[in-house]
Amino acid sequence: MGLYGAVQGVGFRWFAQRQAQLLGCTGWVGNDPSGNKVEVVAEGPRDTLEELLSRLRQGPPGAHVSHVEVEWQETTGEFGQFQIRL
């Protein structure tokens, strides 16, 4: 998924990692090199992923998510935990 708006430089990656870990999701979060979005790849049950999506739409204090692009795919099981990619 791609989260657009004021999402870089506001602790968004740390926030996303914490929320994913609390929900038991695996995957990763990272800043897009263009500087205008944060990318998230997450795996888990559909209802859990929808809850993560809801939390990420809100974001941490100081963030403003203007819009989100979501692409649902089959689970690959390739992730052991949820990490921040630099």
Buried (B, 14 or more C-beta within 10 A) or exposed (E): BBBBBBBBEBBBBEBBBBBBEEBEBBBBBBBBEEEBBBBBBBBBEEEBBEBBBEBBEEBBEEBEBEEBEEEEEEEEEEBEEBBEEE
